[in-house]
Amino acid sequence: MVSASIQRFLPEEKNLILGATGLLGAIIFKELSRVSETQGTRFNFGIQDGVELHQVDLSDLNELKSLITRVSPTRIINCVGLASVEECEKRPEASWKLNTETPWRLAQISSSLGMQLVHISTDHFMSRESNPRTESAIVWPVNNYGLSKIESEKLVKRYNPNALILRTNFFGHTVGSSRSLLDFALKALNSKEKLMGFSDVYFSPVGATQIAKFLLDPRSKEVSGVLNFASKEVITKFEFLRMVARRRGLDQSAVIPASILDSDLRVKRPNYLALDSTRLRHELGYSLPTLEAMLESEMETIA
């Protein structure tokens, strides 16, 4: 149910979602389409919820600008990115083009046309202390994925100071694939396979639907710069996977604790990702459900 205040706020909006067939983009597209005009772009799928999406070459500045000018949205939501850490390491140029150059172009275009830009960033950085990091904490990358994302934040802030940059780590259900952590875990658990969970990797994840709900709220229009969109709860990957098993009534003992230091991952990753969501809660007065409640909500969409 959308509140009356949100209904009054949203009908004047026109949203353009870049990457409307990805996990997060599809969820945002579905939620925003219910209350306001929403269009999206695609990579290799033409339809989303019965709506034909625009195909655009994101590497072509003129084509991208032509689309945005033609659609004339009031808000652009960038969900496009090369999220595979391994692929970013193998294909640094592709990582840079999708994760850095595209947001940079969007920042320039949205600023010149007076449109709000929402750019989805990541928590995939390192910092000096293993405490939930604030938006102003000094962070640095340890791989090409992190490098491309942190540089995109700098360029977006420089070329569109009014843009909103959401640092987040989300989970959800992907229809027709197992691209997300949640889908991967459930596939293994339902097959009664053993599942290794890192007990030394900490994060503060949120349900993907919660990001969409935040973008439905008027307060998402009142904030700019980097904003941590994260759970108050800090949890290890091992604990999260056990929570998934418990909420689904599956065998928790199938999740085995492991160390990222002993894994066969070839690309170095940060092991402390937790974000401090004080700004979200105190400055904006926006509260998220508990992690268990968010997990239950996302799993309700899974048959």
N, C-alpha and C positions, 0 to 999 in steps of 0.2 A: 504494500500500500504506500503510495507517494503522498506526503503531507501536502496540505493546501498551500503552504508557503512555497514548497518546491514546485508545485504545479503552476503557481503564479510566476515563478522565476524562469522556468524552462521553455515554455512554448515559443518565446522569442528567439531561442537559440537555434543554431544550425551547426551540427557537429560533423567533422570530417575525421574519420579514424583511419590512420595509416596502419596497415597490417590487421585488417578486420577478420582474417581467417585464422590467426594464431590463437593460442590459448587465452591470453588476456584480452586481445583485441576483439575476439568473438564474444566474450562475456560482456565487455563494455558496450559493444555494438548492440547486443540484445537488450541490455538494461536501458540504455539511452534512447533506443528506438521506440520504447514504449511511451515516452512522454515528449519527445521533441524530434524534429527532422534530423535524421542521422544518415550520412553516407559514408562509404568506406572504400578502401583500396584492397587489391588482392595481388597475390604473387602467382598462384597457379590454381586457384579455385574461383569460379565465377559467381557463385550464389552464396549468400549468407542470410538465413532466415527468410528465404523467398525473395530477397532483394538482390538485384544485380549490382555487383561491385565494379569500381573503376580499375582498369589495369593501367599501371603507370611505371615507367622506367625511372626509378629513384635516382639513378646516376645522371639523368638528363635534367639539368636545372631548368631549362626552358619548358620541358614537358611537365615537370612538377609545378612550376609557377603557373602554367596555363591551366592545369587542373584546379589548383587552389583558387585562381581568379574566376574560373567558370563556376565552381561550386559556391564560392563566396561564403565560407563558413564563418561563424563568429568564434568558433573554437576548433583548433586542430589538436588531436590527441595522437602522439607518436608512439605506437606499439611495435614499430619495426626494429629488427635487430638480429644480428647473428649471435645467438645465445650459447652455442656450443663452445665450451672452452677449448676443446680439442681442435675444432674446425678453425677457430680464431688463430690458434697457434700454427696450424698448417697453412692457412690462407690469410696472412696478415693484411694483405691489400683489400680483400673482401671484408674483413673485419673493420678496417678503417673506413671503407666506403659506406657500409651500412650503419655502423655504430657511431661514427664520428662525422663524416661529411654530410650525411642526410640530416641529422639534427641541426648542424650548422646552417645548411640551406634553409631548413624550416624556420630557424630563428630569424634569419634575414628576411625571408618572405613574410612571415607573420608580423614582424615588427613594422615593415614598410606598409602593410595593409591594415594594421591596427587590429589584428586578431590575437586572441589568447592562444598560447601554445602550452600544452602539457606534454612534457617529455618524461618517459619512463626510464629511470636509471636503475642502478643496482646497489647491492651492499658488498660487492665482490672486491673489497679493498683490504689493505692492512692498515693498522694504526699502532701507536706506541704502546698503549695499554689495552689489556683484555677486559675492557668495560664497555657497556653499551655506548657507542660513540654518538656525539651530537652532530648537528649539521656543520658546525664550525671546526670540528676536530680535524687535525692533519691526517690525511690518508694518502696511501700510495698503492700502485698496482704491483702485482707479482707475475702477471702474464699479459698476453696481448689483448685478451678480452677486457681485463680490468683497465689496461692502458687506453683502449679505444673508448671506454665508457667514461673514464674520468676526464679525458680530453673533451669529450662531447659536452660534459657539464660546463667546463670552462668556456667553450665557444658559445653555448646557448646563453649563459649568463652575460657574456660580453655583447652579443649581438641582439639579444632581446631580454633586457633586465626585468621585464614584466612576466617572463615565462615562469611556469611552475615546473620544477624538476622533482619528481617523486623518486626517492631512494627507497627501494623495497625488495622483498624476497617473497614471492607469492606461490601458492599451490592451488591446484584445481583439477578439474576433470577435462580431458581433451577428447572430444567425440571422434571415434575412428582411429585413434592412435594411442601410444603410451609414452608421449613426449614428456609428461610431467612427473615429478617425484611421486606424487600421489598415485598416478596410474601405474607407474613402475612398481611401486610397493604392493599395490593391490593385486597386480598380475602375478607377482612372485608368491605372495601369501596365499592367494586362491589356488595356486598350483602346488601348494605345500612345499615350496622350495625354501631353503635357508637364505636369509637376507642379511648381508653385513651392514651394520649401521655404525657410523663413526661416532665414538663417544668423546672425541676431542675436537669436534667441529660444532661451534655454537652459532645459533642464529635466532632471529625473532620474526618468524614468517607470518604472513597474513593470507586469508582466503582471497582468491582473485576477485570474487564477487564483491568483497568489501571495497576494493578499489573503485569498482563501477558505482557502488552506492555512494562513495565519497564524491565522485564526479557528478552525481545527481544533487548533491547538497550545495546550496548557495555559497557556503564557506570555501568551496574549492575555487571560487572566482575571486576570493578576497585575499589570496595569498600568492606570493611569488618567491623565486629563489629555490634553494634546496629545502625539501621537506621530507623528513623521515616518516614513512608510512609503515609502521611496524607494530607488532604486538608488544605489550608491556612485558610479556613472558619471554625469558631467554631459555632456550632448550637445545639439547644436542640433537644431531641427526638420528642417533640411536634412540633417544627418548621419543622423538617425533614418530619414527617408524613403529615403535611399540604402541604409541598412542593410536596410530592408524589401525593396527591389528586389534587393539582393545575395542575401539569404537565400532569395528566391523564384526566383532565377535569371532575373530580368528586367533590362531595360536601365537601368543606373544613370544613364546620361547623360540619361535622360528627366526626371530630377529637376534642376531649375534653381535655383541659389541666388538668393535674393531678400531684400530688407530689409522688415521689418514697417513701416518708416517710409514705404515707397513703395507699400504695399498699398492696396487699395480698401476695407479694413475700416472701417466707420463708427464703431465703438465702440472707444474706447481700451483697450488691453490692456497688462499688464505684460510686459516682455521678458526678465526674469530670474526664473525660477520654481524653480530648483534647491534641493533640501532636503538638509540635513545629517542623515544617518541614524545618527549615532554612538550615540544613545541606544538605538536598536533593536539595534544590533550589540553594544555593550559592556554596557549595563545589562541587557538581556534575553538577550544571547548568541544573538541570532537573525540568521542570515546569509541573504541572498538570492542566487540564482544570478546569473551575469553577465547584462547586458542582452541580449546576443546569444542566450544560452540561454533567457531568458524569451520573447524574440520567437519563437524557433523553437518553443517549447512552445505559444504561442498560435496560431501558424500551422498547427500539426498538426491543429487542429479545423476547418480550412477545406478544403473539397473541391477 
